[in-house]
Amino acid sequence: MFCNTTLCSAGPVGWVNTLAVAREWRGRGVGLALLQHAFGEFARRGLQRASLSVDAQNLTGATRLYQRAGMRKTREYLLLKKVLRTGA
């Protein structure tokens, strides 16, 4: 079973909440097609910008996909974590 999907929301800016392409379908243009479809729908609704957030360290090549789709980095965040252990 595979799932290729995108989930978006439209406010002042089109927002791509989720973009998922099954591993066996990656590298075939499915992700780019999903993004282009979302961008077209945003434009049809009168929106002039689209945004998303991505883990730039992920190993799937998502950042390259978004750049191929014409997106550019506008912000960068650093997320810090600490594992809390009882008694430590």
C-alpha positions as CSV (number, residue, x, y, z in Angstrom):
1,M,0.0,0.0,0.0
2,F,1.2,3.5,-0.8
3,C,0.1,7.0,-0.1
4,N,0.9,10.1,-2.0
5,T,-0.9,13.1,-0.6
6,T,-0.8,16.8,0.2
7,L,-2.8,18.6,2.8
8,C,-3.0,22.4,2.5
9,S,-4.8,25.3,4.0
10,A,-5.6,28.7,2.6
11,G,-5.4,31.9,4.6
12,P,-3.6,35.0,3.6
13,V,-0.9,32.7,2.3
14,G,-1.3,29.2,0.9
15,W,0.2,26.8,3.4
16,V,1.4,23.2,2.6
17,N,0.8,21.4,5.8
18,T,1.8,17.9,4.7
19,L,3.4,16.5,1.6
20,A,3.9,12.8,1.5
21,V,5.2,10.5,-1.2
22,A,5.5,6.8,-0.7
23,R,9.1,5.6,-0.8
24,E,8.6,3.5,-3.9
25,W,7.2,6.6,-5.8
26,R,9.9,9.0,-4.9
27,G,12.1,10.4,-7.7
28,R,9.3,10.0,-10.2
29,G,7.9,13.6,-10.1
30,V,5.0,12.8,-7.9
31,G,6.0,15.3,-5.2
32,L,6.6,18.0,-7.7
33,A,3.2,17.3,-9.3
34,L,1.5,17.5,-5.9
35,L,3.1,20.8,-5.1
36,Q,2.3,22.3,-8.5
37,H,-1.3,21.2,-8.1
38,A,-1.4,22.9,-4.7
39,F,0.2,26.1,-6.1
40,G,-2.4,26.1,-8.9
41,E,-5.2,25.8,-6.4
42,F,-3.8,28.6,-4.3
43,A,-3.6,30.8,-7.4
44,R,-7.1,29.9,-8.4
45,R,-8.2,31.2,-4.9
46,G,-6.4,34.5,-5.5
47,L,-3.4,33.8,-3.2
48,Q,-0.1,35.2,-4.3
49,R,2.3,33.2,-2.0
50,A,2.7,29.7,-0.8
51,S,4.8,28.6,2.2
52,L,5.7,25.4,4.1
53,S,8.2,24.4,6.7
54,V,10.7,21.6,6.3
55,D,13.3,19.8,8.4
56,A,16.3,20.7,6.3
57,Q,18.3,17.8,7.7
58,N,15.9,15.1,6.5
59,L,17.3,12.4,4.3
60,T,14.4,12.3,1.7
61,G,15.6,15.3,-0.4
62,A,12.6,17.3,0.5
63,T,14.5,20.6,0.5
64,R,15.8,20.0,-3.1
65,L,12.2,19.2,-4.2
66,Y,10.9,22.5,-2.8
67,Q,13.7,24.4,-4.5
68,R,13.0,22.7,-7.8
69,A,9.4,23.8,-7.4
70,G,10.7,27.4,-7.2
71,M,10.5,27.9,-3.4
72,R,13.3,29.7,-1.6
73,K,14.3,29.8,2.1
74,T,13.1,32.8,3.9
75,R,13.7,31.8,7.5
76,E,15.7,29.3,9.4
77,Y,15.1,28.0,12.9
78,L,17.2,26.1,15.3
79,L,15.3,23.6,17.5
80,L,17.0,22.6,20.7
81,K,16.0,19.5,22.6
82,K,16.9,17.8,25.9
83,V,15.9,14.4,27.1
84,L,14.7,14.6,30.7
85,R,15.3,11.7,32.9
86,T,13.9,11.1,36.3
87,G,16.5,11.7,39.0
88,A,19.0,13.3,36.7
